[in-house]
Amino acid sequence: MTTTTPSSAVAARLLADLVELLLPGDADWPSGGTVGVQSTLAIRLVEERGEPDLTRLAQAILKAGGPFADHPEERRIAIARALEAAEPELFGWVRDAAYFAYYESPYVVAVINAQGHPYRLRPHVKGYPLQRFDPARDAPKHGRGRWQATGDVRPVDISTLDLDNDRTQAWGLKR
């Protein structure tokens, strides 16, 4: 059986509809499609898995019963479940990448902050406000860990981690 390759417009719509199903939004939270998760997701899919997987995803959605448009919610959910059953690894990757992209949106961050939770897109720049460390209050009490003075910390041998391979370099440098 030959699977046809959908046009770019059709593939983009299929991905946008899948994102809307995974991240529908409500009165307070914008939907994934509204904040553009499908674009970030498509870019990451191509960067991390290659262009063939972008095409494969669109074909798999069609094979699972897509497109999603003009179907009631129950049917759209059934299409997504069929997609997950047919391509569990790809579906899981896409779902997780969509969730990550959603919570990286400045619009979603604004909702999180409006609800009283401190959340930053780039916490490594300024960090989060924390109380000064108090060993009496903050030391582990579960018995599994212990506090160690900074001067007593020693390097860990990472020579066996193969940190020079292409995937490690690409993952670390493209972020």
C-alpha positions as YAML, in Angstrom:
chain: A
units: angstrom
residues:
- id: 1
  name: MET
  ca: [0.00, 0.00, 0.00]
- id: 2
  name: THR
  ca: [1.44, 3.37, -1.01]
- id: 3
  name: THR
  ca: [0.93, 6.27, 1.33]
- id: 4
  name: THR
  ca: [0.70, 9.64, -0.35]
- id: 5
  name: THR
  ca: [2.62, 12.58, 1.03]
- id: 6
  name: PRO
  ca: [0.25, 15.37, 2.06]
- id: 7
  name: SER
  ca: [1.00, 18.89, 0.88]
- id: 8
  name: SER
  ca: [2.75, 21.26, 3.27]
- id: 9
  name: ALA
  ca: [-0.53, 23.10, 3.89]
- id: 10
  name: VAL
  ca: [-2.34, 19.87, 4.76]
- id: 11
  name: ALA
  ca: [0.52, 18.62, 6.95]
- id: 12
  name: ALA
  ca: [0.65, 21.95, 8.81]
- id: 13
  name: ARG
  ca: [-3.10, 21.85, 9.41]
- id: 14
  name: LEU
  ca: [-2.92, 18.24, 10.65]
- id: 15
  name: LEU
  ca: [-0.21, 19.19, 13.15]
- id: 16
  name: ALA
  ca: [-2.09, 22.31, 14.27]
- id: 17
  name: ASP
  ca: [-5.25, 20.28, 14.80]
- id: 18
  name: LEU
  ca: [-3.34, 17.64, 16.79]
- id: 19
  name: VAL
  ca: [-1.86, 20.39, 18.98]
- id: 20
  name: GLU
  ca: [-5.35, 21.84, 19.54]
- id: 21
  name: LEU
  ca: [-6.55, 18.42, 20.64]
- id: 22
  name: LEU
  ca: [-3.62, 17.89, 23.02]
- id: 23
  name: LEU
  ca: [-3.70, 21.46, 24.41]
- id: 24
  name: PRO
  ca: [-7.24, 22.78, 23.98]
- id: 25
  name: GLY
  ca: [-7.09, 25.73, 26.38]
- id: 26
  name: ASP
  ca: [-10.03, 27.37, 28.12]
- id: 27
  name: ALA
  ca: [-11.16, 30.82, 29.30]
- id: 28
  name: ASP
  ca: [-7.90, 31.39, 31.21]
- id: 29
  name: TRP
  ca: [-5.38, 29.25, 29.32]
- id: 30
  name: PRO
  ca: [-4.66, 29.83, 25.62]
- id: 31
  name: SER
  ca: [-4.77, 26.77, 23.41]
- id: 32
  name: GLY
  ca: [-1.59, 25.26, 22.04]
- id: 33
  name: GLY
  ca: [-2.51, 26.33, 18.53]
- id: 34
  name: THR
  ca: [-3.19, 29.90, 19.64]
- id: 35
  name: VAL
  ca: [0.34, 30.26, 21.07]
- id: 36
  name: GLY
  ca: [1.95, 28.57, 18.05]
- id: 37
  name: VAL
  ca: [3.04, 25.27, 19.56]
- id: 38
  name: GLN
  ca: [2.73, 23.56, 16.16]
- id: 39
  name: SER
  ca: [5.53, 25.70, 14.69]
- id: 40
  name: THR
  ca: [7.94, 25.05, 17.57]
- id: 41
  name: LEU
  ca: [6.99, 21.38, 17.47]
- id: 42
  name: ALA
  ca: [7.63, 21.09, 13.72]
- id: 43
  name: ILE
  ca: [11.03, 22.78, 14.06]
- id: 44
  name: ARG
  ca: [12.07, 20.49, 16.91]
- id: 45
  name: LEU
  ca: [10.81, 17.42, 15.09]
- id: 46
  name: VAL
  ca: [12.94, 18.24, 12.06]
- id: 47
  name: GLU
  ca: [15.99, 19.20, 14.13]
- id: 48
  name: GLU
  ca: [15.94, 16.18, 16.41]
- id: 49
  name: ARG
  ca: [14.41, 13.46, 14.25]
- id: 50
  name: GLY
  ca: [14.74, 14.66, 10.67]
- id: 51
  name: GLU
  ca: [12.39, 15.82, 7.94]
- id: 52
  name: PRO
  ca: [11.14, 12.31, 7.14]
- id: 53
  name: ASP
  ca: [9.49, 12.10, 10.57]
- id: 54
  name: LEU
  ca: [7.55, 15.31, 9.91]
- id: 55
  name: THR
  ca: [6.14, 13.67, 6.79]
- id: 56
  name: ARG
  ca: [5.69, 10.37, 8.65]
- id: 57
  name: LEU
  ca: [3.63, 12.12, 11.33]
- id: 58
  name: ALA
  ca: [1.27, 13.70, 8.80]
- id: 59
  name: GLN
  ca: [0.87, 10.37, 6.99]
- id: 60
  name: ALA
  ca: [0.23, 8.57, 10.28]
- id: 61
  name: ILE
  ca: [-2.48, 11.08, 11.24]
- id: 62
  name: LEU
  ca: [-4.20, 10.52, 7.90]
- id: 63
  name: LYS
  ca: [-3.85, 6.75, 8.22]
- id: 64
  name: ALA
  ca: [-5.35, 6.93, 11.74]
- id: 65
  name: GLY
  ca: [-8.47, 8.59, 10.33]
- id: 66
  name: GLY
  ca: [-7.47, 12.25, 10.09]
- id: 67
  name: PRO
  ca: [-7.86, 15.02, 9.38]
- id: 68
  name: PHE
  ca: [-9.34, 16.12, 12.69]
- id: 69
  name: ALA
  ca: [-11.31, 19.10, 11.36]
- id: 70
  name: ASP
  ca: [-15.09, 18.97, 11.23]
- id: 71
  name: HIS
  ca: [-15.26, 15.92, 13.50]
- id: 72
  name: PRO
  ca: [-16.89, 15.90, 16.92]
- id: 73
  name: GLU
  ca: [-14.53, 15.72, 19.90]
- id: 74
  name: GLU
  ca: [-15.09, 12.00, 20.44]
- id: 75
  name: ARG
  ca: [-13.99, 11.24, 16.87]
- id: 76
  name: ARG
  ca: [-10.92, 13.51, 17.15]
- id: 77
  name: ILE
  ca: [-9.93, 11.68, 20.34]
- id: 78
  name: ALA
  ca: [-10.42, 8.33, 18.58]
- id: 79
  name: ILE
  ca: [-8.13, 9.48, 15.75]
- id: 80
  name: ALA
  ca: [-5.46, 10.51, 18.28]
- id: 81
  name: ARG
  ca: [-5.77, 7.16, 20.06]
- id: 82
  name: ALA
  ca: [-5.42, 5.32, 16.76]
- id: 83
  name: LEU
  ca: [-2.35, 7.43, 15.98]
- id: 84
  name: GLU
  ca: [-0.86, 6.59, 19.38]
- id: 85
  name: ALA
  ca: [-1.56, 2.88, 18.89]
- id: 86
  name: ALA
  ca: [-0.01, 2.85, 15.40]
- id: 87
  name: GLU
  ca: [3.02, 5.02, 16.23]
- id: 88
  name: PRO
  ca: [3.48, 4.91, 20.02]
- id: 89
  name: GLU
  ca: [7.08, 6.14, 20.09]
- id: 90
  name: LEU
  ca: [6.50, 8.97, 17.60]
- id: 91
  name: PHE
  ca: [3.24, 9.97, 19.28]
- id: 92
  name: GLY
  ca: [4.89, 10.03, 22.72]
- id: 93
  name: TRP
  ca: [7.73, 12.19, 21.43]
- id: 94
  name: VAL
  ca: [5.30, 14.60, 19.74]
- id: 95
  name: ARG
  ca: [3.06, 14.81, 22.81]
- id: 96
  name: ASP
  ca: [5.96, 15.53, 25.15]
- id: 97
  name: ALA
  ca: [7.54, 18.07, 22.77]
- id: 98
  name: ALA
  ca: [4.17, 19.82, 22.42]
- id: 99
  name: TYR
  ca: [3.80, 20.08, 26.20]
- id: 100
  name: PHE
  ca: [7.33, 21.46, 26.57]
- id: 101
  name: ALA
  ca: [6.76, 24.01, 23.80]
- id: 102
  name: TYR
  ca: [3.48, 25.08, 25.39]
- id: 103
  name: TYR
  ca: [5.06, 25.89, 28.74]
- id: 104
  name: GLU
  ca: [7.83, 27.81, 26.97]
- id: 105
  name: SER
  ca: [5.32, 30.24, 25.48]
- id: 106
  name: PRO
  ca: [5.44, 33.75, 26.99]
- id: 107
  name: TYR
  ca: [1.62, 33.78, 26.93]
- id: 108
  name: VAL
  ca: [1.40, 30.63, 29.03]
- id: 109
  name: VAL
  ca: [4.09, 31.92, 31.38]
- id: 110
  name: ALA
  ca: [1.95, 35.04, 31.89]
- id: 111
  name: VAL
  ca: [-1.02, 32.87, 32.92]
- id: 112
  name: ILE
  ca: [1.13, 30.90, 35.36]
- id: 113
  name: ASN
  ca: [2.45, 34.11, 36.90]
- id: 114
  name: ALA
  ca: [-1.06, 35.63, 37.06]
- id: 115
  name: GLN
  ca: [-2.10, 32.67, 39.19]
- id: 116
  name: GLY
  ca: [0.57, 33.58, 41.73]
- id: 117
  name: HIS
  ca: [3.27, 31.10, 40.75]
- id: 118
  name: PRO
  ca: [6.71, 32.53, 39.98]
- id: 119
  name: TYR
  ca: [7.75, 31.13, 36.61]
- id: 120
  name: ARG
  ca: [10.32, 32.44, 34.15]
- id: 121
  name: LEU
  ca: [11.09, 31.47, 30.60]
- id: 122
  name: ARG
  ca: [14.80, 31.66, 31.35]
- id: 123
  name: PRO
  ca: [15.25, 31.03, 35.06]
- id: 124
  name: HIS
  ca: [18.99, 30.52, 34.66]
- id: 125
  name: VAL
  ca: [19.43, 34.27, 33.99]
- id: 126
  name: LYS
  ca: [17.99, 35.67, 37.24]
- id: 127
  name: GLY
  ca: [16.95, 32.58, 39.15]
- id: 128
  name: TYR
  ca: [14.04, 32.48, 41.56]
- id: 129
  name: PRO
  ca: [13.83, 34.27, 44.89]
- id: 130
  name: LEU
  ca: [14.84, 31.87, 47.66]
- id: 131
  name: GLN
  ca: [15.41, 32.17, 51.35]
- id: 132
  name: ARG
  ca: [18.98, 31.95, 52.50]
- id: 133
  name: PHE
  ca: [20.04, 28.32, 53.11]
- id: 134
  name: ASP
  ca: [19.57, 27.33, 56.74]
- id: 135
  name: PRO
  ca: [21.13, 23.93, 57.57]
- id: 136
  name: ALA
  ca: [18.71, 23.41, 60.46]
- id: 137
  name: ARG
  ca: [15.70, 23.99, 58.22]
- id: 138
  name: ASP
  ca: [16.95, 22.84, 54.81]
- id: 139
  name: ALA
  ca: [19.24, 19.87, 55.50]
- id: 140
  name: PRO
  ca: [17.75, 16.56, 54.32]
- id: 141
  name: LYS
  ca: [15.85, 14.78, 57.07]
- id: 142
  name: HIS
  ca: [15.09, 11.57, 55.18]
- id: 143
  name: GLY
  ca: [18.52, 10.08, 55.83]
- id: 144
  name: ARG
  ca: [19.34, 9.46, 52.15]
- id: 145
  name: GLY
  ca: [21.49, 12.50, 51.56]
- id: 146
  name: ARG
  ca: [23.77, 14.83, 53.36]
- id: 147
  name: TRP
  ca: [25.10, 18.34, 53.14]
- id: 148
  name: GLN
  ca: [28.65, 18.70, 51.93]
- id: 149
  name: ALA
  ca: [30.75, 21.83, 52.15]
- id: 150
  name: THR
  ca: [31.66, 23.30, 48.77]
- id: 151
  name: GLY
  ca: [35.35, 22.87, 49.50]
- id: 152
  name: ASP
  ca: [34.82, 19.13, 49.99]
- id: 153
  name: VAL
  ca: [33.15, 18.59, 46.60]
- id: 154
  name: ARG
  ca: [35.30, 16.58, 44.16]
- id: 155
  name: PRO
  ca: [34.91, 16.19, 40.39]
- id: 156
  name: VAL
  ca: [33.00, 13.20, 39.08]
- id: 157
  name: ASP
  ca: [34.62, 11.03, 36.40]
- id: 158
  name: ILE
  ca: [32.58, 11.60, 33.23]
- id: 159
  name: SER
  ca: [35.03, 9.98, 30.81]
- id: 160
  name: THR
  ca: [32.66, 7.05, 30.12]
- id: 161
  name: LEU
  ca: [29.68, 9.25, 29.17]
- id: 162
  name: ASP
  ca: [30.68, 9.74, 25.50]
- id: 163
  name: LEU
  ca: [29.97, 13.47, 25.63]
- id: 164
  name: ASP
  ca: [31.72, 14.13, 22.33]
- id: 165
  name: ASN
  ca: [29.22, 12.29, 20.12]
- id: 166
  name: ASP
  ca: [27.12, 14.22, 17.60]
- id: 167
  name: ARG
  ca: [23.77, 13.74, 19.36]
- id: 168
  name: THR
  ca: [25.13, 15.08, 22.64]
- id: 169
  name: GLN
  ca: [26.74, 18.05, 20.93]
- id: 170
  name: ALA
  ca: [23.64, 18.83, 18.88]
- id: 171
  name: TRP
  ca: [21.31, 18.53, 21.85]
- id: 172
  name: GLY
  ca: [23.44, 20.72, 24.09]
- id: 173
  name: LEU
  ca: [24.39, 23.39, 21.58]
- id: 174
  name: LYS
  ca: [21.04, 23.90, 19.85]
- id: 175
  name: ARG
  ca: [19.20, 24.83, 23.05]
...
